[in-house]
Amino acid sequence: MTMQENKNYKTKRGAVNVWLVAFVAILVASLLSWFMLNDLATSKTIFNSEINKITNSLEHINDADSSAVSFTSYQDNLINNLSDNTQSQFGSVNNAINDANTQISQTQTNLAVVNTQVNNLQTQANALQTQTGSLQAQTSTLATQSTQLNTQLTTVSQTASSTQTALAKLTASVASLPSGLQITPSVSSGAITLSINSSVAQTVAFDIEFRPTTDMPQLATMDASLAALYTAPPVVLTAGAPVRGDYTLYWNTPDSLYHLGTINFLTMGTSLVSGLNTKTISYVTSGSYQILITPEYMTGTSTGSW
């Protein structure tokens, strides 16, 4: 029985505690609500002021946004106009660049032509320089030849003077010789017969030349050729006495040998009387020859022997 009472007491006590907690909670909530309402009531003016500030800021922002939109539109118009102007200027610049490129291309073409002309002029200048050098060399050579010619002319002049003196002496000598000599030669059987008509008595020698009418090759050297000719003379001449022959040789390139040119004989002087004279010259030959006879007028007192 006692235990049951304790249980009911504890139950009642627990219910009182719950209500007490609930009352306290309600009381606290009421106090909080009162304080909050009181605070809200006292701060409403501040809230309105802040809201007004916020509203004003929003209006300023809206105004700034409108201004920004207007400025942006204005800038867009400027950019569009600038773009149009820039594009137009770009077109003008491109046209100017194209014109400049055309002029540059033409200039390059003209420069190429000028370079070609310059190269041609340089080539011509080099050719002229070469010709100038050649002309200078020729001028130098001509100057040397002119000096040599002057020297030769001086020598010729001196020789001419000497020759003139000799001719004067010869003319005087010939003038002192008797004139009127006619010669008619004939050849037969190894003998030359001279029929001479002299207007005065005089002493005359004869130059008798034998020219081969056929080619007469000799040897490869002149000394050997002359030795062979003098050892075995192709022509032996006697004019009162044996007459030595003198040989003229010439070099023949095709066979590299000396060939006989002429054989000359100069006789001793022979006395001629005034009027007709007959002189006989004998000869022996091997080969065929043309014979030429020239009188040689002698000076001095020799009368000859045939």
Backbone bond lengths (Angstrom), bond angles and torsions (degrees), N, CA, C in turn:
res aa  C-N    CA-C-N  psi(-1)  N-CA   C-N-CA  omega(-1)  CA-C   N-CA-C  phi
1 M - - - 1.449 - - 1.515 108.73 -
2 T 1.254 117.12 -41.68 1.467 121.61 178.96 1.493 111.48 -65.38
3 M 1.296 116.14 -39.84 1.475 121.27 -179.93 1.502 110.39 -64.65
4 Q 1.287 121.22 -35.15 1.467 124.31 179.50 1.502 109.32 -66.51
5 E 1.349 118.16 -40.29 1.441 121.30 179.74 1.501 110.71 -64.55
6 N 1.273 119.50 -37.62 1.478 121.88 179.96 1.510 111.12 -65.87
7 K 1.299 113.11 -36.37 1.467 117.44 -179.61 1.501 110.46 -67.45
8 N 1.354 117.61 -42.21 1.461 119.53 -179.66 1.513 109.46 -67.29
9 Y 1.284 117.61 -38.08 1.466 121.71 179.04 1.490 110.82 -60.85
10 K 1.324 115.49 -43.71 1.461 119.22 -179.08 1.505 110.40 -66.54
11 T 1.371 116.08 -32.59 1.449 119.12 -178.85 1.509 108.77 -70.39
12 K 1.322 117.85 -46.13 1.448 121.58 179.26 1.517 110.25 -61.52
13 R 1.295 117.20 -41.04 1.480 121.05 -178.37 1.487 110.42 -64.74
14 G 1.362 116.41 -38.04 1.491 118.72 179.34 1.500 110.83 -67.61
15 A 1.350 118.93 -35.96 1.454 120.45 -179.96 1.503 110.37 -68.22
16 V 1.346 117.41 -39.45 1.444 120.17 178.30 1.503 110.51 -61.91
17 N 1.301 117.35 -39.97 1.484 121.18 179.65 1.511 111.10 -62.91
18 V 1.336 117.74 -39.27 1.470 121.40 -178.38 1.517 108.57 -65.72
19 W 1.282 118.02 -46.50 1.451 120.07 -179.49 1.516 111.37 -65.34
20 L 1.293 114.25 -35.62 1.456 117.62 178.51 1.524 110.48 -63.91
21 V 1.295 114.14 -43.77 1.497 118.37 179.08 1.504 109.32 -62.85
22 A 1.375 116.50 -40.93 1.452 119.78 -178.64 1.528 110.46 -65.65
23 F 1.366 116.71 -41.52 1.458 120.07 178.71 1.515 111.90 -61.84
24 V 1.326 113.45 -43.57 1.463 117.86 -179.70 1.521 110.90 -62.53
25 A 1.343 112.84 -39.65 1.461 117.50 -179.50 1.515 110.69 -64.99
26 I 1.371 114.89 -41.59 1.460 118.53 -179.62 1.512 109.25 -65.04
27 L 1.350 114.79 -43.16 1.447 119.16 -179.61 1.537 110.43 -60.12
28 V 1.303 115.92 -44.62 1.473 118.99 -179.12 1.518 110.15 -63.88
29 A 1.353 115.29 -41.10 1.465 119.12 -179.12 1.512 110.19 -64.62
30 S 1.343 115.85 -38.84 1.458 119.53 -179.42 1.518 110.01 -65.58
31 L 1.338 114.42 -44.28 1.459 117.84 179.23 1.528 111.00 -61.15
32 L 1.317 115.95 -43.01 1.476 119.78 179.55 1.512 110.67 -62.33
33 S 1.362 114.71 -42.43 1.460 118.11 -179.30 1.522 110.08 -64.45
34 W 1.321 116.49 -39.50 1.458 119.75 -179.76 1.503 111.86 -64.74
35 F 1.333 111.77 -46.01 1.475 115.65 178.89 1.534 111.61 -62.27
36 M 1.327 115.48 -39.69 1.462 119.27 -179.06 1.511 110.55 -65.83
37 L 1.328 116.54 -45.02 1.451 119.99 179.80 1.518 109.92 -64.10
38 N 1.316 114.89 -40.55 1.452 118.73 178.81 1.523 111.23 -61.87
39 D 1.336 112.85 -44.32 1.493 116.95 178.42 1.521 111.14 -64.09
40 L 1.319 116.18 -41.25 1.472 119.29 179.96 1.508 110.45 -65.29
41 A 1.289 115.71 -37.63 1.448 118.27 179.75 1.511 111.48 -65.46
42 T 1.341 116.76 -39.83 1.458 119.74 -178.75 1.523 111.47 -75.54
43 S 1.354 118.92 -22.23 1.492 120.93 -175.60 1.514 112.15 -99.86
44 K 1.271 121.33 3.62 1.468 122.59 -175.68 1.518 110.63 -63.38
45 T 1.340 115.84 -40.11 1.477 119.27 179.55 1.540 111.00 -62.23
46 I 1.341 111.81 -41.49 1.472 116.16 179.75 1.520 110.61 -64.68
47 F 1.359 114.11 -40.94 1.477 118.46 179.60 1.515 110.56 -63.15
48 N 1.327 116.56 -41.78 1.468 119.38 179.49 1.524 111.00 -63.25
49 S 1.348 114.00 -40.85 1.494 117.07 178.78 1.525 111.14 -62.74
50 E 1.333 114.91 -42.48 1.469 118.93 -179.33 1.523 110.30 -66.07
51 I 1.368 112.99 -40.18 1.475 116.38 179.59 1.513 110.19 -63.18
52 N 1.380 115.03 -41.16 1.468 118.23 177.50 1.528 111.59 -60.45
53 K 1.354 113.65 -41.73 1.479 117.39 177.83 1.533 111.33 -60.46
54 I 1.359 111.98 -43.99 1.479 116.59 -179.98 1.516 110.17 -63.00
55 T 1.347 115.24 -40.76 1.465 119.23 -179.67 1.527 110.47 -63.68
56 N 1.360 113.35 -45.86 1.483 116.89 177.99 1.536 111.19 -59.34
57 S 1.349 113.49 -41.81 1.498 116.58 179.40 1.514 110.52 -61.97
58 L 1.375 115.57 -41.32 1.469 119.29 179.05 1.528 110.45 -62.35
59 E 1.375 115.56 -40.61 1.462 117.83 179.25 1.531 110.70 -65.12
60 H 1.363 112.93 -42.62 1.480 115.13 175.81 1.529 111.63 -59.28
61 I 1.340 113.49 -41.52 1.481 117.31 178.82 1.518 110.23 -62.28
62 N 1.361 114.98 -42.40 1.478 118.22 179.13 1.530 110.03 -63.03
63 D 1.387 114.08 -43.62 1.475 116.40 178.03 1.526 110.92 -61.07
64 A 1.358 114.10 -43.67 1.476 117.68 179.02 1.516 110.93 -62.55
65 D 1.347 114.21 -37.86 1.470 117.18 178.90 1.515 110.34 -65.20
66 S 1.352 115.64 -43.12 1.476 118.64 178.39 1.524 110.13 -61.36
67 S 1.370 113.90 -44.57 1.483 116.90 178.14 1.528 110.95 -61.04
68 A 1.350 113.80 -41.38 1.471 117.31 179.52 1.522 110.94 -63.39
69 V 1.365 115.35 -39.77 1.467 118.71 178.59 1.521 109.67 -63.77
70 S 1.362 115.13 -44.89 1.476 118.08 179.08 1.529 110.47 -62.07
71 F 1.357 115.10 -45.39 1.481 118.57 -179.63 1.528 111.09 -62.56
72 T 1.351 112.49 -40.24 1.480 116.95 179.40 1.518 110.48 -63.70
73 S 1.379 116.13 -42.26 1.461 119.80 177.73 1.527 110.66 -61.93
74 Y 1.387 113.48 -43.44 1.469 117.36 178.14 1.528 111.57 -62.01
75 Q 1.330 114.51 -43.78 1.476 118.66 177.92 1.522 111.25 -63.65
76 D 1.371 114.87 -38.27 1.481 117.45 177.49 1.516 110.69 -61.89
77 N 1.359 115.57 -40.99 1.471 118.17 177.72 1.530 110.49 -63.72
78 L 1.365 114.08 -43.87 1.465 116.78 178.41 1.522 111.58 -61.42
79 I 1.351 114.50 -43.09 1.479 118.29 -179.73 1.518 110.62 -63.95
80 N 1.381 114.90 -40.97 1.476 117.44 179.03 1.524 110.03 -63.53
81 N 1.374 114.75 -45.52 1.471 117.26 178.44 1.528 111.08 -62.99
82 L 1.369 114.03 -41.67 1.465 117.83 178.22 1.518 111.00 -63.52
83 S 1.334 115.13 -38.73 1.472 118.64 178.43 1.519 110.61 -63.15
84 D 1.386 114.52 -44.45 1.471 117.40 178.46 1.522 110.66 -62.35
85 N 1.358 115.26 -46.62 1.470 118.30 179.76 1.529 111.32 -63.35
86 T 1.361 112.83 -42.42 1.471 117.07 -179.97 1.524 110.91 -63.09
87 Q 1.360 114.78 -42.05 1.471 117.96 179.09 1.524 111.07 -63.07
88 S 1.356 114.85 -40.04 1.458 119.04 177.19 1.523 110.85 -63.52
89 Q 1.360 113.72 -43.06 1.457 117.61 179.04 1.531 110.73 -65.81
90 F 1.368 114.08 -39.45 1.464 117.39 175.87 1.521 110.83 -59.39
91 G 1.349 115.89 -40.88 1.463 118.49 177.43 1.520 111.25 -62.27
92 S 1.350 115.49 -43.27 1.478 119.00 178.30 1.524 110.96 -63.53
93 V 1.363 113.30 -42.54 1.471 117.11 179.37 1.519 110.50 -63.75
94 N 1.356 115.41 -42.12 1.478 118.20 178.33 1.525 111.40 -62.10
95 N 1.343 115.04 -40.89 1.470 117.96 177.24 1.528 110.58 -63.09
96 A 1.360 114.88 -43.01 1.467 118.53 178.47 1.522 110.99 -62.97
97 I 1.356 115.38 -39.83 1.481 119.46 178.43 1.522 110.10 -64.05
98 N 1.352 115.55 -43.17 1.471 118.39 178.60 1.528 110.85 -61.60
99 D 1.366 114.95 -43.38 1.473 117.99 177.37 1.523 110.64 -62.06
100 A 1.351 115.11 -42.58 1.476 118.44 179.32 1.517 111.16 -63.15
101 N 1.369 115.75 -41.11 1.465 119.03 178.34 1.522 110.85 -62.89
102 T 1.348 115.16 -40.00 1.475 118.38 178.26 1.526 110.37 -63.13
103 Q 1.349 115.39 -45.16 1.464 118.94 178.92 1.527 111.23 -64.37
104 I 1.348 116.07 -39.62 1.471 119.36 178.06 1.517 110.62 -62.73
105 S 1.367 115.34 -43.78 1.465 118.90 178.10 1.521 111.39 -60.67
106 Q 1.367 115.52 -43.67 1.464 119.15 178.22 1.527 110.95 -64.33
107 T 1.361 113.78 -40.08 1.471 117.73 177.91 1.514 111.55 -62.45
108 Q 1.344 116.42 -41.60 1.466 120.21 178.16 1.522 110.57 -63.31
109 T 1.359 115.14 -40.58 1.467 117.92 176.91 1.520 110.69 -62.22
110 N 1.356 115.21 -44.90 1.469 118.87 178.28 1.526 111.59 -62.60
111 L 1.357 114.92 -39.37 1.468 118.58 178.42 1.520 111.08 -64.72
112 A 1.359 116.41 -37.70 1.469 119.37 177.34 1.525 110.30 -62.50
113 V 1.359 115.25 -42.40 1.478 118.72 177.75 1.521 109.98 -63.20
114 V 1.355 115.05 -43.35 1.474 118.99 179.77 1.519 110.64 -63.08
115 N 1.351 115.83 -41.43 1.469 119.08 178.50 1.516 111.11 -61.73
116 T 1.354 114.98 -41.40 1.468 118.45 177.67 1.523 110.54 -61.71
117 Q 1.337 115.31 -44.50 1.463 118.95 178.89 1.520 111.10 -63.66
118 V 1.350 115.34 -40.76 1.477 118.57 178.26 1.525 110.73 -62.17
119 N 1.355 115.23 -42.96 1.480 118.85 178.32 1.519 110.72 -62.02
120 N 1.348 115.72 -42.13 1.467 118.77 178.11 1.526 110.59 -62.66
121 L 1.343 115.21 -43.23 1.465 118.66 178.28 1.517 111.27 -62.91
122 Q 1.368 115.48 -38.25 1.458 118.53 178.16 1.519 111.29 -64.40
123 T 1.366 114.49 -41.35 1.468 118.64 177.70 1.521 110.36 -62.18
124 Q 1.356 115.80 -45.01 1.460 119.25 178.37 1.526 111.25 -63.65
125 A 1.360 115.40 -38.43 1.469 118.82 178.22 1.523 110.80 -63.73
126 N 1.360 115.56 -40.86 1.472 118.51 177.65 1.519 110.63 -63.66
127 A 1.376 115.23 -41.91 1.464 118.22 178.63 1.529 110.54 -63.09
128 L 1.348 115.36 -42.50 1.468 118.63 178.06 1.521 111.47 -64.15
129 Q 1.360 114.91 -37.37 1.464 118.02 177.69 1.518 110.69 -62.99
130 T 1.367 114.65 -42.50 1.468 118.68 178.13 1.519 110.41 -63.24
131 Q 1.357 115.99 -44.57 1.458 119.41 178.85 1.525 111.16 -63.54
132 T 1.361 114.51 -37.78 1.478 118.06 178.24 1.519 110.46 -62.71
133 G 1.366 114.64 -44.08 1.463 117.79 176.87 1.507 112.33 -61.05
134 S 1.373 114.87 -41.58 1.465 118.60 178.42 1.525 110.79 -64.19
135 L 1.367 115.64 -42.19 1.462 118.81 179.23 1.532 111.05 -64.88
136 Q 1.337 115.67 -37.45 1.460 118.44 177.79 1.525 110.45 -63.96
137 A 1.364 114.45 -42.40 1.471 117.93 177.80 1.525 110.40 -62.70
138 Q 1.371 115.35 -43.67 1.457 118.67 178.99 1.526 111.11 -64.12
139 T 1.361 114.96 -38.60 1.464 118.28 178.51 1.525 110.68 -63.01
140 S 1.350 114.44 -42.32 1.466 118.40 177.82 1.520 110.78 -62.62
141 T 1.368 114.63 -42.33 1.465 118.56 178.88 1.522 110.82 -63.87
142 L 1.356 115.39 -42.67 1.467 119.08 179.07 1.526 111.26 -64.24
143 A 1.361 115.28 -36.92 1.465 117.72 177.99 1.522 110.11 -64.07
144 T 1.368 115.04 -42.27 1.471 118.48 177.97 1.516 110.69 -63.74
145 Q 1.356 115.74 -44.51 1.456 119.52 179.02 1.523 111.32 -63.98
146 S 1.366 115.41 -36.06 1.459 118.41 178.30 1.524 110.71 -63.91
147 T 1.361 114.39 -41.67 1.475 117.93 177.35 1.523 110.59 -61.99
148 Q 1.356 114.71 -44.64 1.464 118.66 178.93 1.528 110.76 -63.17
149 L 1.352 115.28 -40.93 1.455 118.90 179.74 1.528 111.13 -63.30
150 N 1.356 114.77 -41.08 1.464 117.60 177.62 1.527 111.28 -61.36
151 T 1.366 113.49 -40.75 1.470 117.50 177.57 1.528 110.58 -62.52
152 Q 1.372 113.58 -45.01 1.465 117.75 179.48 1.524 111.40 -63.97
153 L 1.350 115.53 -39.18 1.460 118.14 178.59 1.535 110.99 -63.71
154 T 1.344 114.20 -37.95 1.466 117.18 176.64 1.522 110.43 -62.73
155 T 1.372 113.68 -44.09 1.470 118.43 178.91 1.521 110.89 -63.47
156 V 1.372 115.41 -43.77 1.467 119.56 179.37 1.521 110.24 -62.83
157 S 1.352 114.69 -39.56 1.456 117.72 179.35 1.520 111.05 -62.41
158 Q 1.369 113.70 -43.34 1.459 117.22 177.63 1.522 110.89 -64.80
159 T 1.375 114.83 -41.42 1.471 118.76 178.58 1.515 110.56 -64.51
160 A 1.345 116.30 -40.40 1.457 120.12 179.52 1.520 110.41 -62.68
161 S 1.355 113.58 -38.30 1.463 116.61 177.95 1.529 111.06 -64.12
162 S 1.368 113.35 -43.70 1.465 117.50 177.62 1.521 110.89 -64.29
163 T 1.360 115.02 -40.73 1.469 119.73 179.64 1.522 110.38 -64.73
164 Q 1.324 114.52 -40.34 1.469 118.22 178.63 1.521 110.35 -61.21
165 T 1.333 114.58 -40.70 1.472 118.46 178.01 1.533 110.33 -63.70
166 A 1.367 114.40 -44.31 1.471 118.51 179.87 1.526 110.90 -64.21
167 L 1.356 115.29 -40.69 1.468 118.40 178.69 1.533 110.87 -63.68
168 A 1.309 114.34 -38.06 1.472 117.38 178.30 1.529 110.45 -62.26
169 K 1.354 115.02 -42.58 1.455 119.02 177.72 1.521 110.85 -64.84
170 L 1.357 116.92 -42.51 1.466 120.81 -179.93 1.520 110.91 -64.57
171 T 1.335 114.45 -40.18 1.466 118.12 178.99 1.531 110.29 -62.82
172 A 1.305 114.23 -41.15 1.464 117.57 178.24 1.528 110.89 -65.11
173 S 1.364 114.51 -39.76 1.471 118.43 179.11 1.512 110.99 -65.77
174 V 1.341 116.35 -44.61 1.477 119.77 -179.75 1.523 110.17 -65.27
175 A 1.326 114.25 -37.84 1.462 117.44 -179.61 1.529 111.23 -63.84
176 S 1.322 115.00 -28.10 1.467 117.95 179.83 1.518 112.85 -83.12
177 L 1.368 116.26 -11.31 1.474 119.61 179.54 1.522 110.23 -82.88
178 P 1.282 114.82 151.06 1.474 117.91 175.28 1.506 110.43 -70.39
179 S 1.312 118.87 148.92 1.466 124.41 -179.70 1.518 109.86 -110.95
180 G 1.308 115.20 -178.81 1.446 120.63 175.60 1.513 113.14 87.83
181 L 1.368 117.55 49.56 1.466 121.82 179.60 1.512 108.96 -112.29
182 Q 1.350 116.85 123.41 1.463 122.76 176.42 1.528 108.02 -122.41
183 I 1.351 116.54 133.27 1.460 121.92 -178.05 1.519 109.05 -124.01
184 T 1.354 115.53 131.62 1.458 121.26 173.85 1.527 107.25 -123.68
185 P 1.381 116.46 104.04 1.457 117.68 -178.49 1.534 111.75 -89.33
186 S 1.319 115.07 156.35 1.467 122.19 171.31 1.522 108.19 -147.66
187 V 1.335 116.30 149.70 1.462 121.92 -175.26 1.527 108.32 -128.53
188 S 1.364 116.59 131.18 1.454 121.07 174.75 1.525 108.98 -163.48
189 S 1.322 115.64 137.48 1.468 122.57 173.40 1.518 112.81 52.28
190 G 1.330 117.57 46.00 1.452 122.29 175.69 1.501 114.19 71.64
191 A 1.313 117.52 22.73 1.461 120.51 178.99 1.515 109.22 -134.38
192 I 1.318 114.31 140.58 1.464 121.22 175.76 1.530 106.13 -108.99
193 T 1.321 115.75 120.04 1.466 120.67 179.48 1.511 108.21 -106.44
194 L 1.344 115.37 124.98 1.451 121.49 179.79 1.526 108.78 -108.92
195 S 1.339 115.17 115.86 1.460 120.41 173.50 1.503 107.08 -95.46
196 I 1.361 117.44 110.96 1.460 122.94 -169.98 1.520 109.18 -116.04
197 N 1.320 115.68 128.13 1.460 121.48 174.45 1.521 106.79 -111.80
198 S 1.328 116.13 110.92 1.462 121.68 -178.38 1.520 108.83 -113.21
199 S 1.329 114.74 133.43 1.465 118.44 -178.61 1.522 111.90 -75.95
200 V 1.311 115.22 -21.19 1.465 119.68 -179.96 1.521 108.05 -140.20
201 A 1.306 116.33 165.39 1.451 121.09 174.63 1.534 108.73 -75.71
202 Q 1.342 115.95 133.48 1.457 120.01 -177.41 1.533 109.81 -161.14
203 T 1.334 114.50 169.62 1.466 120.69 177.75 1.534 108.39 -111.90
204 V 1.337 115.35 129.07 1.470 121.06 -175.33 1.531 108.70 -134.67
205 A 1.325 117.35 140.86 1.468 123.36 168.87 1.526 107.77 -108.57
206 F 1.328 116.02 167.69 1.466 120.24 -177.16 1.534 110.14 -130.60
207 D 1.321 112.98 134.30 1.483 120.21 172.97 1.526 106.29 -98.47
208 I 1.338 115.64 114.42 1.470 120.92 -177.12 1.534 107.41 -112.54
209 E 1.327 115.58 120.53 1.482 122.22 -175.93 1.528 109.76 -113.04
210 F 1.339 114.98 128.11 1.464 121.43 174.91 1.539 108.16 -106.25
211 R 1.342 115.34 118.44 1.465 121.20 178.00 1.530 108.76 -108.48
212 P 1.336 118.92 120.01 1.466 120.09 179.08 1.522 110.82 -62.21
213 T 1.326 115.29 135.00 1.473 119.83 174.79 1.522 111.65 -94.73
214 T 1.319 116.64 -5.73 1.475 121.70 171.75 1.520 107.80 -124.76
215 D 1.345 114.61 152.77 1.462 119.39 -177.05 1.526 110.12 -67.23
216 M 1.346 115.60 135.80 1.465 120.59 -178.42 1.528 109.07 -128.44
217 P 1.356 117.18 86.28 1.459 120.11 178.08 1.514 111.90 -68.73
218 Q 1.340 116.20 148.41 1.458 121.14 -179.87 1.528 109.23 -116.20
219 L 1.325 118.10 -124.70 1.460 122.36 -176.39 1.530 110.27 -116.18
220 A 1.360 115.28 -179.49 1.466 120.18 -173.23 1.518 112.59 -78.84
221 T 1.339 119.11 -17.80 1.460 121.08 178.13 1.512 109.41 -122.12
222 M 1.330 115.49 154.03 1.462 119.80 -178.48 1.522 111.36 -68.33
223 D 1.345 116.43 -43.64 1.464 118.68 -178.57 1.523 111.79 -60.58
224 A 1.336 115.69 -43.42 1.465 118.85 179.95 1.522 110.77 -66.12
225 S 1.344 116.23 -37.44 1.464 119.80 179.89 1.522 110.42 -65.82
226 L 1.347 117.25 -45.83 1.473 120.26 179.47 1.520 111.42 -64.89
227 A 1.354 116.06 -40.91 1.471 118.59 178.36 1.519 111.21 -59.81
228 A 1.341 115.94 -41.29 1.469 119.28 179.70 1.525 111.01 -67.29
229 L 1.358 116.63 -39.91 1.457 119.86 -178.97 1.529 111.59 -66.94
230 Y 1.335 116.76 -40.60 1.464 118.24 179.93 1.536 111.80 -74.27
231 T 1.341 115.27 -26.04 1.471 117.72 176.98 1.521 111.26 -72.91
232 A 1.342 115.32 -42.34 1.468 119.61 178.96 1.510 108.31 -129.43
233 P 1.349 118.16 80.52 1.463 120.84 -176.09 1.528 111.72 -62.24
234 P 1.367 116.28 133.75 1.467 118.25 177.63 1.534 112.15 -74.01
235 V 1.365 117.05 -17.84 1.467 121.05 177.76 1.538 107.35 -135.94
236 V 1.334 115.60 130.11 1.476 121.92 174.71 1.516 107.21 -117.84
237 L 1.359 116.03 123.04 1.462 120.68 -174.80 1.540 109.23 -117.75
238 T 1.352 114.52 138.51 1.469 120.66 176.73 1.513 108.47 -129.16
239 A 1.360 116.20 118.63 1.463 121.44 176.25 1.516 106.44 -124.99
240 G 1.326 115.82 82.94 1.456 120.88 -173.46 1.514 109.79 79.23
241 A 1.313 117.92 -35.44 1.458 124.45 177.73 1.534 106.84 -153.65
242 P 1.348 118.09 160.25 1.472 118.95 178.22 1.534 111.24 -57.08
243 V 1.338 115.86 139.04 1.471 122.60 -178.97 1.540 108.54 -116.34
244 R 1.332 115.55 129.71 1.467 118.95 179.88 1.527 110.49 -73.55
245 G 1.319 114.42 137.12 1.463 119.49 176.52 1.535 111.76 -95.45
246 D 1.301 116.26 143.68 1.481 121.85 175.08 1.526 108.38 -111.03
247 Y 1.344 115.50 132.72 1.471 120.95 -172.17 1.539 110.62 -102.92
248 T 1.312 113.03 140.03 1.476 121.30 171.38 1.523 107.59 -112.92
249 L 1.363 116.17 123.32 1.467 121.82 -179.26 1.534 109.61 -113.55
250 Y 1.312 115.09 155.06 1.462 119.86 172.61 1.528 108.47 -135.14
251 W 1.353 113.95 150.86 1.478 120.30 -177.35 1.522 109.53 -88.23
252 N 1.337 114.98 131.17 1.460 121.13 -179.77 1.533 108.71 -108.13
253 T 1.326 117.55 112.38 1.472 121.78 -174.96 1.524 113.42 -65.13
254 P 1.345 120.80 -42.68 1.468 118.63 -175.63 1.527 114.42 -56.83
255 D 1.349 117.73 -41.26 1.470 117.86 -178.54 1.526 112.46 -106.93
256 S 1.390 117.06 2.52 1.473 121.32 178.38 1.526 111.71 55.15
257 L 1.346 116.34 42.45 1.465 121.39 177.84 1.522 109.04 -131.79
258 Y 1.323 115.40 157.27 1.460 120.89 170.07 1.523 108.53 -82.27
259 H 1.357 114.75 144.36 1.456 120.90 178.61 1.527 108.70 -122.80
260 L 1.331 115.62 152.76 1.467 121.19 -179.97 1.516 109.62 -75.53
261 G 1.369 114.71 127.25 1.460 119.15 178.18 1.517 111.29 -96.10
262 T 1.327 116.70 -66.34 1.464 120.77 178.73 1.526 109.27 -143.86
263 I 1.351 114.06 162.34 1.472 121.42 171.09 1.519 106.29 -124.90
264 N 1.330 116.18 122.55 1.458 121.13 -178.57 1.544 110.08 -111.97
265 F 1.335 114.32 134.81 1.466 121.70 175.11 1.520 108.11 -121.34
266 L 1.329 117.79 134.70 1.462 123.17 175.17 1.531 107.80 -118.97
267 T 1.347 114.37 112.11 1.465 119.33 -175.58 1.523 111.42 -76.06
268 M 1.313 114.73 167.12 1.458 119.99 169.50 1.527 108.59 -71.30
269 G 1.306 116.47 163.29 1.457 118.91 177.69 1.527 111.40 -69.07
270 T 1.339 115.60 148.04 1.466 120.92 176.84 1.517 109.75 -129.17
271 S 1.309 115.32 143.80 1.476 120.14 -176.93 1.506 110.32 -82.53
272 L 1.310 114.71 135.05 1.460 120.91 176.29 1.533 108.16 -117.31
273 V 1.294 113.04 140.92 1.471 117.83 174.25 1.504 108.35 -93.98
274 S 1.306 116.06 164.21 1.446 119.88 176.23 1.512 108.32 -68.33
275 G 1.323 115.82 127.84 1.451 120.28 -179.36 1.522 110.12 111.91
276 L 1.373 116.65 -149.03 1.453 122.38 -176.63 1.521 111.12 -81.28
277 N 1.331 115.34 139.10 1.466 122.72 176.85 1.535 108.11 -137.43
278 T 1.313 115.82 146.38 1.467 120.78 176.51 1.523 108.61 -126.27
279 K 1.286 115.80 126.59 1.448 122.24 178.93 1.524 108.64 -126.71
280 T 1.339 115.67 138.55 1.463 120.81 -178.73 1.531 109.07 -120.63
281 I 1.339 113.95 133.01 1.469 121.53 178.20 1.530 107.16 -123.39
282 S 1.277 116.51 125.34 1.465 119.46 -179.27 1.533 110.15 -100.20
283 Y 1.330 116.24 153.47 1.466 120.75 179.67 1.524 109.66 -152.98
284 V 1.310 115.50 156.59 1.468 123.26 174.57 1.526 106.59 -129.09
285 T 1.319 117.68 130.56 1.474 121.08 -176.68 1.520 110.93 -131.00
286 S 1.310 114.07 158.29 1.472 122.73 165.32 1.522 105.58 -125.09
287 G 1.288 115.32 115.84 1.463 120.21 -174.58 1.500 111.12 112.28
288 S 1.345 114.92 179.61 1.457 121.43 -177.96 1.521 108.81 -112.65
289 Y 1.362 115.81 135.57 1.464 120.37 -173.84 1.530 110.80 -138.56
290 Q 1.302 113.70 155.30 1.462 121.75 167.10 1.528 106.22 -101.45
291 I 1.357 116.25 134.91 1.461 120.94 -174.41 1.528 109.16 -111.27
292 L 1.341 115.58 127.94 1.469 121.30 177.15 1.532 107.72 -120.17
293 I 1.352 115.74 136.43 1.478 121.60 -176.46 1.518 108.23 -124.65
294 T 1.341 115.23 129.01 1.457 121.41 179.88 1.523 108.81 -131.03
295 P 1.342 118.43 128.63 1.468 119.67 176.54 1.525 110.32 -74.09
296 E 1.327 115.77 142.75 1.454 121.94 177.31 1.531 107.06 -119.84
297 Y 1.334 116.51 117.69 1.462 121.09 -178.66 1.527 109.15 -82.62
298 M 1.307 115.28 127.93 1.459 121.35 -174.84 1.524 110.06 -102.45
299 T 1.305 113.24 152.41 1.462 119.65 173.20 1.525 108.29 -110.55
300 G 1.278 116.77 163.04 1.455 119.88 -179.01 1.541 110.38 103.80
301 T 1.293 115.37 -166.80 1.484 120.41 -174.10 1.517 113.41 -111.62
302 S 1.363 117.66 4.56 1.473 119.00 -178.56 1.509 110.07 -65.50
303 T 1.297 117.50 137.15 1.460 121.95 179.22 1.507 112.67 -104.70
304 G 1.301 119.73 -8.75 1.457 121.59 179.32 1.507 111.83 80.14
305 S 1.380 115.04 178.28 1.454 120.07 -174.67 1.504 113.35 -130.50
306 W 1.304 121.45 7.43 1.470 119.40 -179.97 1.535 111.48 -144.16
